[in-house]
């Protein structure tokens, strides 16, 4: 029975960085990823551009060369997948981790393809796989999409977009420019302040001129086959014709998986318990890395400020090995 030094769950940028640190320190490791390398990035909108500049997305000191000030999705895929190839990282793709449990000092990791054993486990699963549901009637209709890829399917369609963050604003502008009739239903009183600074004036101007309709302080109540029902700022109920609903309401970590792994979740945001200096959870030798650390607060961690997690985790693991 092979017992790995480290098993890493998730082949996103931070999971890759953890593997690189393990490789540098001559520790046996394996990444298990349920999709492709940087799977979440692969499922981002096709024309998405990062808020961060290229150097803030770099891992392991490998230069991220981008001709544009803000790199896009395809450039990021080329960069991170290129690093995985160049480093010849040990990765199992299209294999999902089902359960992590500890027996004495060794973890057993059950996946859809087998079982593995490791002294340390790093969970770097991000948060992009579980939509933050609206929990309203009709949300399960085929016309409701929680992921937006590109604008072309929505040409000449009546599209309702829920939300006012970057993903909602990008979807609104792109679908509008491909001929959609766009209505935004926004719970708050204005476009989110976190929207990319070079995009925010664009959406505000389109709303001001009437090209995109926006209902602020509003709430969607029900989705029907050919319409949606929402409540406006005066609590008046409206029903409008509709072909598609793009529910850009955000995404959540897999809290059930974290709980089943023994990690304590605290407060309304279900913040996972971990040591901020070592990234070790309440379970000894079980670590968190990357955006999964934020619980429901998915705007807390990004690639640029969680890159350091890999080195923190490996330093702690190596320190424990040296003190045995």
N, C-alpha and C positions, 0 to 999 in steps of 0.2 A: 504494500500500500504506500504510494507516494504521498508524502506530506509536503505541500508547498510552503515556502516561507510566507508568501502573500498571494491571496486571490483578490482580484479587483473586479468589481461588478460595474460595468459600464465603460464603453470605449469612446466617451466624449473627450474633449480636450484635457480635462483634469484627470480622468482615468488614464489617458495616454501618458500624461506627465508623471503620474504615480508609477507607471510601469517603467518609464525611463529612469527614474530615481532608483527603483529596485534593481534594474539592469546595471546601472553604474556601480552599485554596491554589491554586485555579485550575489544577489539573493534570487532564489527560484521564485517565479511568479507566473501568473496567468490572468489575462483579462477575459471575462465572459460578457458577451454583448448580444442582446436579443435581436439586433438588426445589423446594419452595416456600421463601418467605422464612422464616428461622429454622426450617429443615426439621427439625432434631433436636428442637427444642422441640415442634413439631407432633406428633412421634411419641412424646413422653413420655406416661406414664399420664394419663388424662383428669383425674383428681382430684389430681394431684401438686401439692404446695406446696414452694416453695423454702425452703432453709435460711436464705438471706439475706433481709434486709428490702429494701423496694422501692428505697430511695435507693442501695443498693449495687449495684443492677442497672441503674442509669441510664447512658445514654451521651450524650455531647455536651451535658451539662448540662440535658437535657430532663427535666422532672420526671416520675417514674413514680408516678402517683396510685393507691393501692390502699386500699380500705376495711378490709382485713385486715392485721394486722401482717406476715404472710408472704404475698406474692402467689402466686397459682396459675398453672397452665399457660395458661388462657384469657386471664387478665389480661396475661401476658407476651406472648402472641401479638398481642393488641390493641396493646400498647405498641410492640413492635419493628416490626410491620408498619405501624402508624400512622406511625412515624418514616420508614420507607422511602417511604410515600406523600407525607408532608408535605415531605420533602426532595427528592422526585422523583428518587430515586437511580437510576443507570443500571445495571440488573440484567437479565441473561438467565437465565430460570428453566427448569427441566427440560432442562438441557444439562450433560452431564458432561464434565469435563476428563479426557482420556485420557493425555496426555503433555505434559511441559514440557521443552524443550531449548533450549540457547543456541547461537547462531551469532554469533561475534564479540561485539558488545555488545548484541545484541537477542535476546530470547526469542521462540521460536515456541511457541504454545500450541495443541495439537490437541485438539478437542472432538468430541463426537458429532454436532455440527451444522456444524462448519467450523474454520477456522484463524485465529488472531489473533496479533498481534505487539505486544510491549511492551518498554519499557526496564527496567521493574522488575516483579517478580511477588511477590505476598503469598499464602502458603498459610495459610488460616484454616479448615481443614476439620474441626476438632474430632476426635471419636473415637467417635461413637455408631453408626457404620454397620457395624462388623465385630464380631460377638460373640466374646468370649473363649471358645473352644470347650473342652468337657471332654475331647474325644477318647476317647470310650468307645463300646462297641458299642451301637447303637440310638439314638444321638444324632440321627440323621437321620429318625427316625420322626415322622409328623405330630403326634403327641401332645406332642412336645417343643417348647417355645416359649422363645426367647431374648429376646423382647420381651413386656412385660405392658402392656395398655392399660386394661382395666376388669374388675371381678370377675364380672359377670353370666354369662358363658359357663361359669363353674366352679361354679355352684350345684348342690348335691347330688352333686358329683363328688369322687373321691379325688384330691387334689392334692398332689404332692411339690414342695417349693420348695427349690432349691439356693442356699445363700448366707445371709449374715446382715447384709448392708449395707442401706442405706435402701431400695433397690428391692425386695429380698427381703422385708424386714419389712413394707413397705407392701402388697405382694402377699399376704403371709400374713394380715395383719389384715383386709384388705378381702374376700378370698375366704372367710375364716372367717365373717365377718359376713353373707355372702350364702348361707351354708349349706353351704360346702364342708367336707370332712374334710381337714384340713391337717396334713401332716408336713413338718418342715424337716430337711434334711440339711446340717449345718454342719461345715466342716472344722476350725474353731477351737474353743476351749474355752468361748467365750461369745459373746453378741451383740456385733457390732462396736461399738467405742467411738465411731465416727463417725456412728452412727444419731442422727437428730434428737432432741434432748433431751426434747421433749414427746411423742415416740412410744416411746422406749426403755422407760419403765416399763410401757406398755401391753402390748408384746409379752412382756416378762419376766413380767408378771402372768398373761397368757393361757397361757404355758408352765407356770408354777408351778401353776396350778389345773387343768391338764390339758386345757384347751380346744383348745390347739394342741400337737401332739407335736413335740418337738425332740430330735434325736440330735446331740450335740456330739462333736468329735474323730472325726467320721465321714466316710465317703467313698462316693459313689455309684460303682458298678462297671459296671452295665449297665442299659439300659432295654429292656423287652420290651413286647409289644403290650398286655398286661393287668397288668403288674407292673413293679417295679423291684428291683434287687439292690444292697445296700449293705453296707459293712463298718463296724461300730460301734467304739467306743473300746477295746474288748477284742479287736479283730480278729476278732470273730465275724461270720459272713456271714448276712444276713437277706434274705428276699424278701417283699415286701408287695404287696397288690393296689393297682392304680393306674390312673387314667384320664388324667391330664395331669401333665406335668413342666414347671415354670417354672424354667428355668435362669438365675437372676439372677447370673451369674458375671462380669459386667462386659463392657466393650467396649474396642476397641483402635483406634488410628489406622491409616490405610492405609500400613503400612510399605513395601510394595512400590512404591506411588506415590512416596513420599519418596525411596527408593533410586533409582528410575528417573529422578527429577529431579536426581540427583547429590548429594543430601544425605547426609552421613556419619552413621551411627547407631552409638552407642557403648554398651558395657557390656551387662549382662543386661537392663536396662530399655529397651535400644535408644533411648537418649536422642539426639534429633537435635542435631547440632552447630550452635550459633548464638552470636552475640555478645550477652551479656545486657544490654549498654547500647544496642545498635542493633537487635537481633532479626535481624540479617543472618546467613545461614548461611555455610557454607564456599564456597558459590557466590556470587560477587559479584552484588549487586542482587537476590538471591533471599532473601525474608524469611519468617519464621514468625510467626504471631500466634495467641494464644488457647491453648486446652487442648491442641492438637496438640504444643505444645512439650515436654510432659512425657513423651513416649514411653509406655511401659507404665504409668508412674506417673500414672494419670489422676485422682488426687486432689490433684495438685500445683497445677493452675491451674483457676480458676473465672472466671465473668464478672467478679466484683467485683475480682479482683486482676490480671486481664489486660486490663482496659479501657485501661490505660496503653500497651499495645503499639502502638496505632494512632498515637499522638502520637510515640512513640519512633521508629517506622519513618519517618513523614513527616519528622521533623526530620532524620533521616539522609539521606533522599533529597534534601531541599531543600539541605542542606549540601553534598552532592556537586554539585548543579546550580550552586550559587553559586561553587564552587571550580574550575569548569571554565574 
